[in-house]
Amino acid sequence: MRSVIQRVARASVTIGSQCKASIGQGLLVLVGIEEADNEEDVGWLSKKIAGLRIFDDGNGVMNRSILDTGGDILVVSQFTLMASYRKGNRPSYIRAAGHGTAIPLYESFCRSLSAATGKPVQTGEFGADMKVELLNDGPVTICMDTKNRE
């Protein structure tokens, strides 16, 4: 699983003309899933994100996690994170998991992240054409890949 975690002042997802989800201060998490991913990846990534200390403490040092701040989380599926760009200029998405693998793992990740933080996680809609708006706070953006745990 690959993810892009952004510390945000606010974020939202709109589908068509309807706002599907919106959050205030917290994290926007874009997540891409490949066929080789499994529940172990889900557990590791959700715990890592919940504990990620990227919010300022009283001294202006990034020393607090989403658990400490009580902030919100918005998770958006994004298969393009699995893009391969080695050959030519048109990315290949062959590593991205099909719906049969990706949807259950995406839903499991959202549940796992909610359990790890003790509060509901807002989501986009898997496979939909979404408009994601955010106000990046910092900016702070972290990329994680469960295949690079070491």
N, CA, C and O atoms as a GROMACS GRO file, in nm:
protein
  600
    1MET      N    1   0.085  -0.117   0.000
    1MET     CA    2   0.000   0.000   0.000
    1MET      C    3   0.089   0.123   0.000
    1MET      O    4   0.191   0.129   0.069
    2ARG      N    5   0.049   0.218  -0.078
    2ARG     CA    6   0.119   0.346  -0.081
    2ARG      C    7   0.023   0.452  -0.031
    2ARG      O    8  -0.097   0.447  -0.058
    3SER      N    9   0.078   0.547   0.041
    3SER     CA   10  -0.007   0.656   0.088
    3SER      C   11   0.068   0.788   0.083
    3SER      O   12   0.190   0.794   0.095
    4VAL      N   13  -0.010   0.892   0.066
    4VAL     CA   14   0.038   1.029   0.078
    4VAL      C   15  -0.045   1.089   0.190
    4VAL      O   16  -0.167   1.098   0.181
    5ILE      N   17   0.024   1.132   0.296
    5ILE     CA   18  -0.043   1.187   0.414
    5ILE      C   19  -0.014   1.336   0.417
    5ILE      O   20   0.101   1.377   0.416
    6GLN      N   21  -0.120   1.416   0.420
    6GLN     CA   22  -0.103   1.560   0.422
    6GLN      C   23  -0.169   1.618   0.546
    6GLN      O   24  -0.285   1.591   0.575
    7ARG      N   25  -0.093   1.698   0.619
    7ARG     CA   26  -0.151   1.771   0.732
    7ARG      C   27  -0.230   1.887   0.672
    7ARG      O   28  -0.176   1.966   0.595
    8VAL      N   29  -0.357   1.896   0.709
    8VAL     CA   30  -0.444   1.995   0.647
    8VAL      C   31  -0.515   2.081   0.751
    8VAL      O   32  -0.542   2.038   0.863
    9ALA      N   33  -0.544   2.204   0.711
    9ALA     CA   34  -0.631   2.291   0.791
    9ALA      C   35  -0.776   2.253   0.764
    9ALA      O   36  -0.863   2.266   0.850
   10ARG      N   37  -0.801   2.205   0.640
   10ARG     CA   38  -0.933   2.154   0.602
   10ARG      C   39  -0.919   2.078   0.471
   10ARG      O   40  -0.825   2.101   0.394
   11ALA      N   41  -1.013   1.987   0.447
   11ALA     CA   42  -1.014   1.911   0.321
   11ALA      C   43  -1.156   1.862   0.295
   11ALA      O   44  -1.236   1.844   0.388
   12SER      N   45  -1.186   1.841   0.167
   12SER     CA   46  -1.318   1.790   0.130
   12SER      C   47  -1.312   1.711   0.001
   12SER      O   48  -1.218   1.725  -0.078
   13VAL      N   49  -1.414   1.629  -0.018
   13VAL     CA   50  -1.430   1.551  -0.141
   13VAL      C   51  -1.568   1.580  -0.197
   13VAL      O   52  -1.668   1.570  -0.127
   14THR      N   53  -1.572   1.617  -0.324
   14THR     CA   54  -1.698   1.643  -0.393
   14THR      C   55  -1.712   1.546  -0.508
   14THR      O   56  -1.617   1.525  -0.584
   15ILE      N   57  -1.830   1.488  -0.523
   15ILE     CA   58  -1.861   1.398  -0.634
   15ILE      C   59  -1.980   1.458  -0.706
   15ILE      O   60  -2.087   1.476  -0.648
   16GLY      N   61  -1.959   1.491  -0.834
   16GLY     CA   62  -2.062   1.565  -0.906
   16GLY      C   63  -2.072   1.703  -0.842
   16GLY      O   64  -1.973   1.776  -0.838
   17SER      N   65  -2.188   1.739  -0.794
   17SER     CA   66  -2.204   1.867  -0.725
   17SER      C   67  -2.229   1.848  -0.576
   17SER      O   68  -2.260   1.944  -0.505
   18GLN      N   69  -2.216   1.724  -0.527
   18GLN     CA   70  -2.242   1.691  -0.388
   18GLN      C   71  -2.114   1.677  -0.308
   18GLN      O   72  -2.022   1.607  -0.349
   19CYS      N   73  -2.107   1.744  -0.192
   19CYS     CA   74  -1.993   1.726  -0.102
   19CYS      C   75  -2.014   1.593  -0.030
   19CYS      O   76  -2.109   1.578   0.047
   20LYS      N   77  -1.926   1.497  -0.056
   20LYS     CA   78  -1.936   1.364   0.005
   20LYS      C   79  -1.882   1.364   0.147
   20LYS      O   80  -1.938   1.299   0.234
   21ALA      N   81  -1.772   1.437   0.171
   21ALA     CA   82  -1.710   1.440   0.302
   21ALA      C   83  -1.626   1.565   0.316
   21ALA      O   84  -1.571   1.616   0.219
   22SER      N   85  -1.616   1.614   0.439
   22SER     CA   86  -1.527   1.726   0.466
   22SER      C   87  -1.478   1.718   0.609
   22SER      O   88  -1.546   1.667   0.698
   23ILE      N   89  -1.357   1.769   0.630
   23ILE     CA   90  -1.296   1.771   0.763
   23ILE      C   91  -1.235   1.907   0.790
   23ILE      O   92  -1.210   1.986   0.699
   24GLY      N   93  -1.213   1.932   0.917
   24GLY     CA   94  -1.137   2.049   0.959
   24GLY      C   95  -0.992   2.008   0.974
   24GLY      O   96  -0.941   1.928   0.895
   25GLN      N   97  -0.924   2.062   1.075
   25GLN     CA   98  -0.783   2.031   1.095
   25GLN      C   99  -0.762   1.881   1.114
   25GLN      O  100  -0.835   1.816   1.190
   26GLY      N  101  -0.662   1.828   1.044
   26GLY     CA  102  -0.633   1.686   1.057
   26GLY      C  103  -0.546   1.636   0.945
   26GLY      O  104  -0.450   1.702   0.904
   27LEU      N  105  -0.582   1.517   0.894
   27LEU     CA  106  -0.503   1.452   0.789
   27LEU      C  107  -0.588   1.415   0.670
   27LEU      O  108  -0.698   1.362   0.685
   28LEU      N  109  -0.536   1.443   0.552
   28LEU     CA  110  -0.590   1.389   0.428
   28LEU      C  111  -0.498   1.275   0.390
   28LEU      O  112  -0.377   1.295   0.374
   29VAL      N  113  -0.554   1.155   0.374
   29VAL     CA  114  -0.474   1.038   0.341
   29VAL      C  115  -0.519   0.985   0.206
   29VAL      O  116  -0.632   0.939   0.190
   30LEU      N  117  -0.430   0.992   0.108
   30LEU     CA  118  -0.453   0.931  -0.023
   30LEU      C  119  -0.391   0.793  -0.017
   30LEU      O  120  -0.277   0.779   0.026
   31VAL      N  121  -0.464   0.690  -0.060
   31VAL     CA  122  -0.413   0.553  -0.047
   31VAL      C  123  -0.429   0.477  -0.178
   31VAL      O  124  -0.535   0.479  -0.240
   32GLY      N  125  -0.321   0.410  -0.218
   32GLY     CA  126  -0.320   0.324  -0.336
   32GLY      C  127  -0.292   0.181  -0.294
   32GLY      O  128  -0.208   0.156  -0.207
   33ILE      N  129  -0.360   0.088  -0.357
   33ILE     CA  130  -0.350  -0.053  -0.318
   33ILE      C  131  -0.306  -0.135  -0.438
   33ILE      O  132  -0.356  -0.116  -0.550
   34GLU      N  133  -0.212  -0.229  -0.415
   34GLU     CA  134  -0.168  -0.319  -0.520
   34GLU      C  135  -0.210  -0.462  -0.487
   34GLU      O  136  -0.248  -0.490  -0.373
   35GLU      N  137  -0.206  -0.550  -0.586
   35GLU     CA  138  -0.252  -0.688  -0.569
   35GLU      C  139  -0.179  -0.762  -0.456
   35GLU      O  140  -0.238  -0.847  -0.391
   36ALA      N  141  -0.052  -0.730  -0.433
   36ALA     CA  142   0.027  -0.799  -0.331
   36ALA      C  143  -0.005  -0.753  -0.189
   36ALA      O  144   0.044  -0.814  -0.093
   37ASP      N  145  -0.085  -0.649  -0.172
   37ASP     CA  146  -0.118  -0.598  -0.039
   37ASP      C  147  -0.211  -0.692   0.035
   37ASP      O  148  -0.287  -0.767  -0.025
   38ASN      N  149  -0.204  -0.685   0.169
   38ASN     CA  150  -0.288  -0.772   0.252
   38ASN      C  151  -0.320  -0.703   0.384
   38ASN      O  152  -0.288  -0.586   0.404
   39GLU      N  153  -0.385  -0.776   0.475
   39GLU     CA  154  -0.427  -0.720   0.603
   39GLU      C  155  -0.309  -0.676   0.690
   39GLU      O  156  -0.322  -0.585   0.772
   40GLU      N  157  -0.194  -0.740   0.673
   40GLU     CA  158  -0.075  -0.698   0.748
   40GLU      C  159  -0.036  -0.556   0.707
   40GLU      O  160   0.001  -0.475   0.792
   41ASP      N  161  -0.045  -0.526   0.578
   41ASP     CA  162  -0.017  -0.391   0.529
   41ASP      C  163  -0.116  -0.291   0.587
   41ASP      O  164  -0.078  -0.181   0.627
   42VAL      N  165  -0.243  -0.330   0.590
   42VAL     CA  166  -0.348  -0.245   0.645
   42VAL      C  167  -0.317  -0.209   0.790
   42VAL      O  168  -0.320  -0.092   0.828
   43GLY      N  169  -0.286  -0.310   0.871
   43GLY     CA  170  -0.258  -0.287   1.012
   43GLY      C  171  -0.136  -0.199   1.035
   43GLY      O  172  -0.139  -0.107   1.116
   44TRP      N  173  -0.028  -0.228   0.963
   44TRP     CA  174   0.095  -0.151   0.980
   44TRP      C  175   0.072  -0.004   0.943
   44TRP      O  176   0.110   0.086   1.017
   45LEU      N  177   0.010   0.018   0.827
   45LEU     CA  178  -0.008   0.155   0.777
   45LEU      C  179  -0.102   0.235   0.867
   45LEU      O  180  -0.074   0.351   0.896
   46SER      N  181  -0.211   0.176   0.910
   46SER     CA  182  -0.305   0.251   0.994
   46SER      C  183  -0.241   0.288   1.128
   46SER      O  184  -0.262   0.399   1.177
   47LYS      N  185  -0.165   0.198   1.188
   47LYS     CA  186  -0.098   0.229   1.315
   47LYS      C  187   0.010   0.336   1.296
   47LYS      O  188   0.026   0.424   1.380
   48LYS      N  189   0.083   0.326   1.186
   48LYS     CA  190   0.189   0.423   1.159
   48LYS      C  191   0.131   0.563   1.139
   48LYS      O  192   0.185   0.661   1.191
   49ILE      N  193   0.021   0.572   1.066
   49ILE     CA  194  -0.041   0.702   1.042
   49ILE      C  195  -0.098   0.759   1.172
   49ILE      O  196  -0.081   0.878   1.200
   50ALA      N  197  -0.164   0.676   1.251
   50ALA     CA  198  -0.222   0.723   1.377
   50ALA      C  199  -0.116   0.778   1.471
   50ALA      O  200  -0.143   0.874   1.544
   51GLY      N  201   0.002   0.720   1.470
   51GLY     CA  202   0.108   0.763   1.559
   51GLY      C  203   0.203   0.866   1.502
   51GLY      O  204   0.293   0.913   1.572
   52LEU      N  205   0.185   0.902   1.376
   52LEU     CA  206   0.277   0.994   1.307
   52LEU      C  207   0.275   1.132   1.373
   52LEU      O  208   0.172   1.199   1.376
   53ARG      N  209   0.390   1.173   1.425
   53ARG     CA  210   0.399   1.300   1.499
   53ARG      C  211   0.436   1.414   1.404
   53ARG      O  212   0.553   1.446   1.385
   54ILE      N  213   0.332   1.473   1.344
   54ILE     CA  214   0.355   1.581   1.248
   54ILE      C  215   0.275   1.707   1.282
   54ILE      O  216   0.261   1.797   1.199
   55PHE      N  217   0.221   1.712   1.404
   55PHE     CA  218   0.150   1.832   1.449
   55PHE      C  219   0.235   1.902   1.555
   55PHE      O  220   0.302   1.837   1.635
   56ASP      N  221   0.232   2.034   1.554
   56ASP     CA  222   0.315   2.113   1.644
   56ASP      C  223   0.271   2.100   1.789
   56ASP      O  224   0.152   2.093   1.820
   57ASP      N  225   0.370   2.098   1.878
   57ASP     CA  226   0.343   2.105   2.022
   57ASP      C  227   0.345   2.253   2.062
   57ASP      O  228   0.349   2.341   1.976
   58GLY      N  229   0.343   2.280   2.190
   58GLY     CA  230   0.342   2.417   2.239
   58GLY      C  231   0.466   2.497   2.205
   58GLY      O  232   0.465   2.620   2.211
   59ASN      N  233   0.574   2.428   2.169
   59ASN     CA  234   0.699   2.495   2.132
   59ASN      C  235   0.719   2.506   1.981
   59ASN      O  236   0.825   2.547   1.934
   60GLY      N  237   0.616   2.469   1.905
   60GLY     CA  238   0.626   2.477   1.759
   60GLY      C  239   0.706   2.364   1.697
   60GLY      O  240   0.750   2.374   1.583
   61VAL      N  241   0.724   2.256   1.772
   61VAL     CA  242   0.799   2.140   1.723
   61VAL      C  243   0.698   2.030   1.684
   61VAL      O  244   0.603   2.004   1.758
   62MET      N  245   0.719   1.968   1.570
   62MET     CA  246   0.629   1.860   1.528
   62MET      C  247   0.651   1.741   1.620
   62MET      O  248   0.742   1.660   1.600
   63ASN      N  249   0.566   1.732   1.722
   63ASN     CA  250   0.584   1.632   1.825
   63ASN      C  251   0.452   1.569   1.868
   63ASN      O  252   0.449   1.492   1.964
   64ARG      N  253   0.343   1.602   1.798
   64ARG     CA  254   0.211   1.551   1.835
   64ARG      C  255   0.151   1.474   1.718
   64ARG      O  256   0.173   1.506   1.601
   65SER      N  257   0.075   1.372   1.751
   65SER     CA  258   0.008   1.290   1.650
   65SER      C  259  -0.139   1.330   1.640
   65SER      O  260  -0.188   1.413   1.716
   66ILE      N  261  -0.208   1.271   1.546
   66ILE     CA  262  -0.352   1.293   1.532
   66ILE      C  263  -0.425   1.246   1.658
   66ILE      O  264  -0.531   1.298   1.693
   67LEU      N  265  -0.367   1.147   1.727
   67LEU     CA  266  -0.424   1.100   1.853
   67LEU      C  267  -0.417   1.209   1.959
   67LEU      O  268  -0.509   1.223   2.041
   68ASP      N  269  -0.310   1.286   1.958
   68ASP     CA  270  -0.291   1.394   2.056
   68ASP      C  271  -0.378   1.514   2.026
   68ASP      O  272  -0.427   1.581   2.118
   69THR      N  273  -0.399   1.543   1.898
   69THR     CA  274  -0.472   1.665   1.860
   69THR      C  275  -0.623   1.642   1.853
   69THR      O  276  -0.700   1.738   1.864
   70GLY      N  277  -0.665   1.518   1.835
   70GLY     CA  278  -0.808   1.490   1.817
   70GLY      C  279  -0.860   1.536   1.683
   70GLY      O  280  -0.980   1.551   1.664
   71GLY      N  281  -0.769   1.558   1.588
   71GLY     CA  282  -0.808   1.605   1.455
   71GLY      C  283  -0.884   1.500   1.376
   71GLY      O  284  -0.898   1.385   1.418
   72ASP      N  285  -0.932   1.541   1.261
   72ASP     CA  286  -1.010   1.455   1.172
   72ASP      C  287  -0.922   1.389   1.067
   72ASP      O  288  -0.809   1.432   1.043
   73ILE      N  289  -0.976   1.284   1.005
   73ILE     CA  290  -0.905   1.216   0.896
   73ILE      C  291  -1.001   1.195   0.781
   73ILE      O  292  -1.115   1.152   0.800
   74LEU      N  293  -0.954   1.226   0.661
   74LEU     CA  294  -1.026   1.200   0.537
   74LEU      C  295  -0.940   1.107   0.453
   74LEU      O  296  -0.826   1.140   0.421
   75VAL      N  297  -0.994   0.989   0.417
   75VAL     CA  298  -0.922   0.890   0.337
   75VAL      C  299  -0.983   0.886   0.198
   75VAL      O  300  -1.104   0.874   0.182
   76VAL      N  301  -0.896   0.895   0.096
   76VAL     CA  302  -0.940   0.893  -0.043
   76VAL      C  303  -0.860   0.787  -0.118
   76VAL      O  304  -0.737   0.788  -0.115
   77SER      N  305  -0.929   0.696  -0.184
   77SER     CA  306  -0.861   0.594  -0.265
   77SER      C  307  -0.802   0.661  -0.389
   77SER      O  308  -0.865   0.747  -0.450
   78GLN      N  309  -0.681   0.619  -0.426
   78GLN     CA  310  -0.616   0.679  -0.542
   78GLN      C  311  -0.524   0.577  -0.608
   78GLN      O  312  -0.407   0.565  -0.572
   79PHE      N  313  -0.578   0.504  -0.705
   79PHE     CA  314  -0.501   0.399  -0.773
   79PHE      C  315  -0.380   0.454  -0.846
   79PHE      O  316  -0.285   0.380  -0.872
   80THR      N  317  -0.381   0.583  -0.881
   80THR     CA  318  -0.269   0.640  -0.956
   80THR      C  319  -0.140   0.646  -0.873
   80THR      O  320  -0.033   0.669  -0.928
   81LEU      N  321  -0.151   0.626  -0.741
   81LEU     CA  322  -0.029   0.618  -0.660
   81LEU      C  323   0.055   0.496  -0.696
   81LEU      O  324   0.174   0.490  -0.665
   82MET      N  325  -0.007   0.400  -0.763
   82MET     CA  326   0.064   0.278  -0.802
   82MET      C  327   0.124   0.289  -0.943
   82MET      O  328   0.167   0.189  -1.000
   83ALA      N  329   0.126   0.408  -0.998
   83ALA     CA  330   0.175   0.429  -1.134
   83ALA      C  331   0.320   0.388  -1.151
   83ALA      O  332   0.404   0.411  -1.064
   84SER      N  333   0.348   0.326  -1.265
   84SER     CA  334   0.485   0.300  -1.307
   84SER      C  335   0.514   0.394  -1.423
   84SER      O  336   0.435   0.405  -1.516
   85TYR      N  337   0.626   0.462  -1.417
   85TYR     CA  338   0.660   0.562  -1.517
   85TYR      C  339   0.796   0.535  -1.580
   85TYR      O  340   0.859   0.625  -1.635
   86ARG      N  341   0.840   0.409  -1.572
   86ARG     CA  342   0.973   0.374  -1.621
   86ARG      C  343   0.987   0.386  -1.772
   86ARG      O  344   1.090   0.433  -1.822
   87LYS      N  345   0.884   0.342  -1.845
   87LYS     CA  346   0.894   0.342  -1.991
   87LYS      C  347   0.797   0.444  -2.048
   87LYS      O  348   0.678   0.446  -2.014
   88GLY      N  349   0.847   0.529  -2.135
   88GLY     CA  350   0.762   0.627  -2.202
   88GLY      C  351   0.709   0.733  -2.109
   88GLY      O  352   0.757   0.751  -1.998
   89ASN      N  353   0.608   0.803  -2.158
   89ASN     CA  354   0.551   0.914  -2.082
   89ASN      C  355   0.409   0.888  -2.035
   89ASN      O  356   0.350   0.970  -1.964
   90ARG      N  357   0.354   0.774  -2.074
   90ARG     CA  358   0.221   0.739  -2.028
   90ARG      C  359   0.235   0.639  -1.912
   90ARG      O  360   0.285   0.529  -1.932
   91PRO      N  361   0.191   0.678  -1.791
   91PRO     CA  362   0.205   0.587  -1.677
   91PRO      C  363   0.126   0.458  -1.696
   91PRO      O  364   0.020   0.456  -1.759
   92SER      N  365   0.180   0.352  -1.641
   92SER     CA  366   0.112   0.222  -1.639
   92SER      C  367   0.059   0.198  -1.498
   92SER      O  368   0.126   0.228  -1.399
   93TYR      N  369  -0.061   0.145  -1.492
   93TYR     CA  370  -0.123   0.119  -1.362
   93TYR      C  371  -0.140  -0.031  -1.339
   93TYR      O  372  -0.229  -0.073  -1.266
   94ILE      N  373  -0.056  -0.110  -1.401
   94ILE     CA  374  -0.067  -0.256  -1.394
   94ILE      C  375  -0.051  -0.308  -1.251
   94ILE      O  376  -0.103  -0.415  -1.219
   95ARG      N  377   0.021  -0.235  -1.165
   95ARG     CA  378   0.041  -0.279  -1.026
   95ARG      C  379  -0.080  -0.250  -0.937
   95ARG      O  380  -0.092  -0.307  -0.829
   96ALA      N  381  -0.168  -0.161  -0.982
   96ALA     CA  382  -0.285  -0.128  -0.901
   96ALA      C  383  -0.377  -0.248  -0.892
   96ALA      O  384  -0.402  -0.318  -0.991
   97ALA      N  385  -0.428  -0.272  -0.772
   97ALA     CA  386  -0.517  -0.385  -0.749
   97ALA      C  387  -0.650  -0.364  -0.818
   97ALA      O  388  -0.698  -0.251  -0.830
   98GLY      N  389  -0.710  -0.473  -0.862
   98GLY     CA  390  -0.845  -0.469  -0.916
   98GLY      C  391  -0.945  -0.451  -0.803
   98GLY      O  392  -0.910  -0.461  -0.686
   99HIS      N  393  -1.069  -0.423  -0.840
   99HIS     CA  394  -1.173  -0.397  -0.741
   99HIS      C  395  -1.188  -0.509  -0.639
   99HIS      O  396  -1.212  -0.483  -0.521
  100GLY      N  397  -1.174  -0.634  -0.683
  100GLY     CA  398  -1.193  -0.748  -0.594
  100GLY      C  399  -1.096  -0.750  -0.477
  100GLY      O  400  -1.130  -0.797  -0.369
  101THR      N  401  -0.976  -0.701  -0.499
  101THR     CA  402  -0.876  -0.690  -0.393
  101THR      C  403  -0.881  -0.554  -0.326
  101THR      O  404  -0.876  -0.544  -0.203
  102ALA      N  405  -0.889  -0.451  -0.406
  102ALA     CA  406  -0.874  -0.314  -0.355
  102ALA      C  407  -0.989  -0.269  -0.265
  102ALA      O  408  -0.964  -0.210  -0.160
  103ILE      N  409  -1.112  -0.295  -0.302
  103ILE     CA  410  -1.224  -0.245  -0.222
  103ILE      C  411  -1.224  -0.304  -0.081
  103ILE      O  412  -1.234  -0.227   0.015
  104PRO      N  413  -1.213  -0.436  -0.064
  104PRO     CA  414  -1.209  -0.488   0.074
  104PRO      C  415  -1.091  -0.434   0.156
  104PRO      O  416  -1.106  -0.407   0.275
  105LEU      N  417  -0.975  -0.419   0.094
  105LEU     CA  418  -0.859  -0.366   0.167
  105LEU      C  419  -0.876  -0.217   0.199
  105LEU      O  420  -0.837  -0.173   0.307
  106TYR      N  421  -0.932  -0.142   0.108
  106TYR     CA  422  -0.961   0.000   0.133
  106TYR      C  423  -1.058   0.014   0.250
  106TYR      O  424  -1.035   0.095   0.341
  107GLU      N  425  -1.165  -0.063   0.249
  107GLU     CA  426  -1.263  -0.057   0.357
  107GLU      C  427  -1.202  -0.102   0.489
  107GLU      O  428  -1.229  -0.043   0.593
  108SER      N  429  -1.119  -0.206   0.485
  108SER     CA  430  -1.051  -0.254   0.604
  108SER      C  431  -0.955  -0.148   0.658
  108SER      O  432  -0.946  -0.128   0.779
  109PHE      N  433  -0.884  -0.080   0.569
  109PHE     CA  434  -0.793   0.027   0.610
  109PHE      C  435  -0.868   0.139   0.680
  109PHE      O  436  -0.823   0.188   0.783
  110CYS      N  437  -0.981   0.178   0.626
  110CYS     CA  438  -1.061   0.285   0.687
  110CYS      C  439  -1.109   0.243   0.826
  110CYS      O  440  -1.104   0.322   0.920
  111ARG      N  441  -1.156   0.119   0.839
  111ARG     CA  442  -1.200   0.068   0.970
  111ARG      C  443  -1.082   0.063   1.068
  111ARG      O  444  -1.095   0.101   1.184
  112SER      N  445  -0.968   0.015   1.021
  112SER     CA  446  -0.849   0.002   1.105
  112SER      C  447  -0.800   0.138   1.152
  112SER      O  448  -0.762   0.154   1.268
  113LEU      N  449  -0.800   0.237   1.064
  113LEU     CA  450  -0.757   0.372   1.100
  113LEU      C  451  -0.855   0.434   1.199
  113LEU      O  452  -0.814   0.505   1.291
  114SER      N  453  -0.982   0.409   1.180
  114SER     CA  454  -1.084   0.457   1.273
  114SER      C  455  -1.065   0.394   1.411
  114SER      O  456  -1.074   0.462   1.513
  115ALA      N  457  -1.038   0.264   1.414
  115ALA     CA  458  -1.014   0.196   1.541
  115ALA      C  459  -0.887   0.247   1.608
  115ALA      O  460  -0.884   0.263   1.730
  116ALA      N  461  -0.784   0.273   1.531
  116ALA     CA  462  -0.657   0.321   1.585
  116ALA      C  463  -0.668   0.461   1.644
  116ALA      O  464  -0.594   0.496   1.736
  117THR      N  465  -0.759   0.542   1.590
  117THR     CA  466  -0.773   0.680   1.637
  117THR      C  467  -0.891   0.697   1.732
  117THR      O  468  -0.901   0.798   1.802
  118GLY      N  469  -0.980   0.599   1.734
  118GLY     CA  470  -1.095   0.607   1.824
  118GLY      C  471  -1.203   0.702   1.777
  118GLY      O  472  -1.287   0.744   1.857
  119LYS      N  473  -1.203   0.735   1.648
  119LYS     CA  474  -1.308   0.822   1.595
  119LYS      C  475  -1.334   0.788   1.449
  119LYS      O  476  -1.249   0.730   1.382
  120PRO      N  477  -1.452   0.824   1.400
  120PRO     CA  478  -1.485   0.792   1.260
  120PRO      C  479  -1.388   0.858   1.162
  120PRO      O  480  -1.336   0.967   1.187
  121VAL      N  481  -1.367   0.790   1.051
  121VAL     CA  482  -1.284   0.841   0.942
  121VAL      C  483  -1.378   0.876   0.827
  121VAL      O  484  -1.463   0.797   0.788
  122GLN      N  485  -1.361   0.995   0.773
  122GLN     CA  486  -1.439   1.036   0.655
  122GLN      C  487  -1.374   0.973   0.532
  122GLN      O  488  -1.254   0.947   0.531
  123THR      N  489  -1.454   0.948   0.429
  123THR     CA  490  -1.401   0.885   0.308
  123THR      C  491  -1.457   0.948   0.182
  123THR      O  492  -1.561   1.014   0.183
  124GLY      N  493  -1.383   0.924   0.074
  124GLY     CA  494  -1.435   0.953  -0.057
  124GLY      C  495  -1.520   0.834  -0.099
  124GLY      O  496  -1.571   0.761  -0.014
  125GLU      N  497  -1.535   0.814  -0.228
  125GLU     CA  498  -1.610   0.700  -0.279
  125GLU      C  499  -1.520   0.622  -0.375
  125GLU      O  500  -1.475   0.676  -0.476
  126PHE      N  501  -1.494   0.499  -0.341
  126PHE     CA  502  -1.401   0.418  -0.420
  126PHE      C  503  -1.443   0.416  -0.566
  126PHE      O  504  -1.558   0.385  -0.598
  127GLY      N  505  -1.351   0.448  -0.655
  127GLY     CA  506  -1.374   0.441  -0.799
  127GLY      C  507  -1.446   0.559  -0.860
  127GLY      O  508  -1.461   0.566  -0.982
  128ALA      N  509  -1.492   0.652  -0.777
  128ALA     CA  510  -1.566   0.768  -0.830
  128ALA      C  511  -1.469   0.873  -0.882
  128ALA      O  512  -1.352   0.877  -0.845
  129ASP      N  513  -1.521   0.960  -0.970
  129ASP     CA  514  -1.447   1.077  -1.016
  129ASP      C  515  -1.467   1.183  -0.909
  129ASP      O  516  -1.574   1.244  -0.899
  130MET      N  517  -1.364   1.205  -0.829
  130MET     CA  518  -1.375   1.294  -0.713
  130MET      C  519  -1.295   1.421  -0.733
  130MET      O  520  -1.191   1.421  -0.798
  131LYS      N  521  -1.345   1.526  -0.677
  131LYS     CA  522  -1.272   1.653  -0.669
  131LYS      C  523  -1.230   1.667  -0.523
  131LYS      O  524  -1.314   1.677  -0.433
  132VAL      N  525  -1.100   1.669  -0.501
  132VAL     CA  526  -1.046   1.677  -0.365
  132VAL      C  527  -0.990   1.818  -0.346
  132VAL      O  528  -0.904   1.863  -0.421
  133GLU      N  529  -1.041   1.884  -0.244
  133GLU     CA  530  -0.991   2.017  -0.210
  133GLU      C  531  -0.922   2.010  -0.076
  133GLU      O  532  -0.968   1.940   0.015
  134LEU      N  533  -0.811   2.082  -0.063
  134LEU     CA  534  -0.743   2.084   0.066
  134LEU      C  535  -0.666   2.213   0.084
  134LEU      O  536  -0.624   2.277  -0.012
  135LEU      N  537  -0.650   2.247   0.209
  135LEU     CA  538  -0.561   2.355   0.246
  135LEU      C  539  -0.451   2.290   0.327
  135LEU      O  540  -0.468   2.262   0.446
  136ASN      N  541  -0.336   2.266   0.261
  136ASN     CA  542  -0.224   2.198   0.324
  136ASN      C  543  -0.168   2.290   0.432
  136ASN      O  544  -0.145   2.408   0.408
  137ASP      N  545  -0.148   2.235   0.549
  137ASP     CA  546  -0.101   2.310   0.665
  137ASP      C  547   0.047   2.286   0.685
  137ASP      O  548   0.088   2.178   0.729
  138GLY      N  549   0.128   2.384   0.653
  138GLY     CA  550   0.272   2.372   0.672
  138GLY      C  551   0.353   2.427   0.555
  138GLY      O  552   0.415   2.532   0.571
  139PRO      N  553   0.354   2.364   0.443
  139PRO     CA  554   0.293   2.235   0.409
  139PRO      C  555   0.368   2.118   0.472
  139PRO      O  556   0.491   2.120   0.485
  140VAL      N  557   0.292   2.017   0.510
  140VAL     CA  558   0.349   1.893   0.560
  140VAL      C  559   0.290   1.779   0.479
  140VAL      O  560   0.169   1.757   0.481
  141THR      N  561   0.375   1.708   0.407
  141THR     CA  562   0.332   1.595   0.324
  141THR      C  563   0.432   1.482   0.342
  141THR      O  564   0.552   1.500   0.325
  142ILE      N  565   0.379   1.364   0.377
  142ILE     CA  566   0.463   1.246   0.402
  142ILE      C  567   0.416   1.134   0.309
  142ILE      O  568   0.295   1.110   0.296
  143CYS      N  569   0.510   1.065   0.244
  143CYS     CA  570   0.477   0.950   0.161
  143CYS      C  571   0.520   0.822   0.234
  143CYS      O  572   0.630   0.815   0.289
  144MET      N  573   0.433   0.723   0.233
  144MET     CA  574   0.465   0.595   0.296
  144MET      C  575   0.430   0.482   0.201
  144MET      O  576   0.332   0.489   0.127
  145ASP      N  577   0.511   0.377   0.204
  145ASP     CA  578   0.488   0.257   0.127
  145ASP      C  579   0.511   0.138   0.219
  145ASP      O  580   0.618   0.126   0.278
  146THR      N  581   0.413   0.052   0.233
  146THR     CA  582   0.427  -0.062   0.324
  146THR      C  583   0.536  -0.157   0.279
  146THR      O  584   0.580  -0.241   0.357
  147LYS      N  585   0.580  -0.146   0.156
  147LYS     CA  586   0.690  -0.232   0.107
  147LYS      C  587   0.826  -0.180   0.149
  147LYS      O  588   0.927  -0.246   0.129
  148ASN      N  589   0.829  -0.060   0.207
  148ASN     CA  590   0.955   0.002   0.253
  148ASN      C  591   0.954   0.021   0.403
  148ASN      O  592   0.985   0.130   0.451
  149ARG      N  593   0.917  -0.081   0.478
  149ARG     CA  594   0.907  -0.070   0.624
  149ARG      C  595   1.042  -0.066   0.692
  149ARG      O  596   1.056  -0.008   0.800
  150GLU      N  597   1.139  -0.127   0.633
  150GLU     CA  598   1.271  -0.140   0.698
  150GLU      C  599   1.344  -0.010   0.700
  150GLU      O  600   1.456  -0.002   0.751
   0.00000   0.00000   0.00000
